[in-house]
Amino acid sequence: MAFLLDSCTVKVLSRELFSSCKPFHCGDTDLDEFFAQDAVPNHEALLGKSYCFVLDADPATIVCAFTLSSDSVHVDHLPNARKKKINSRIAHPKQKRRYPAILIGRLAVNEEFADKGIGSEMLSAIKQFSTDPDNLADCRFLAVDAKNEEKPLHYYEKNDFRYLYSSEEQEAENLDLPLPLKTRFMFFDLIDLKKS
């Protein structure tokens, strides 16, 4: 995480900040439009809070941006084997139907910083922020509805996220969704950071 934590500052993405910065382009039109037009209204509606890392040497440059909101990992609808696998790592899981999670809603890296490991650094930073002892509430998991495409799925896999369902077919069947799925639900168990 050297570059982001050593050379950037994380800030809440506000209208003022975004308008004072150079245009942010990540190579995905939908994500560019989200951060430019929808991130602040989403925050005002309490649907997700967006953050960005700005370059310390040039505070008008947004290096990357991400959106977080509250979620939960539901285990009550999982097949027994998957439910047991998740519950086996939880103390006193008997009465739990779901566990608290932080949902990564959107995540993007400025095209100028692409292919430099910034995306993985950003996920590492989100993991650290999520386990900060000064947080208002504890949360067990990071969760994401990752685009069901090879590149985003591989990105989350290499950053230690796991699929909630063992296959796309199992996920579609349990959630009553048509195949192929547009997204796959993945999670990272934050307790792993406390153990290391």
Phi, psi and omega in degrees: 000017188304312187295307184297314183283333181269333188240000184224165175235135178274135181222154172290135181279107180247168177301316182298314180297311184298320181288338179273354182259163173295156179305138180260121178229127180248357181096359178236111185303318180298317179292319178302315180294321179300308183292327180283325189242327191253341186299313182291312176302325176299316179295316180298329179272006180061037181254352180164139181251128181258145179231161174214155171261121176255147183288125180298321181288339179211084185299355176273359181253118173271120182279317180201163181216154179206157180236135179235146173210175180275149179202187172208155175262111182276124177253347184293339180258003182281150170301151187307317182297319179291320179298315180297322181297315180288313182296335182296340181261002184251133175287132177055058184278357192309314185263003185274128174257339178205158181236145183295141181217157170253126181267126172274107185277311179224150182205128183209148177243133176306135181307326180296340183246014182294152175060033178236013179082009182295322180300316179292323176297320180297316178297320177298320178295317178299319178299316180295315179300323184289339180251012179299131182297342180270005178300151180292328181218153175277154181213135185273324188233153160260139181229156178207141168264088185283140174307135182279064178226154187304313186296308179294323179296317179297319179303311181289323177300314182291344176258026171070023171276146181238154178284138176291321177255145185289341178212161177298322180296318180295319179296315180298316181296314183288333180258002180056052180243151179282150174268150353285150178289145177282329180223161172238133179279124181232158181214158174234129180275109184294343179297335179298330178287326179289332181280337183271000000 
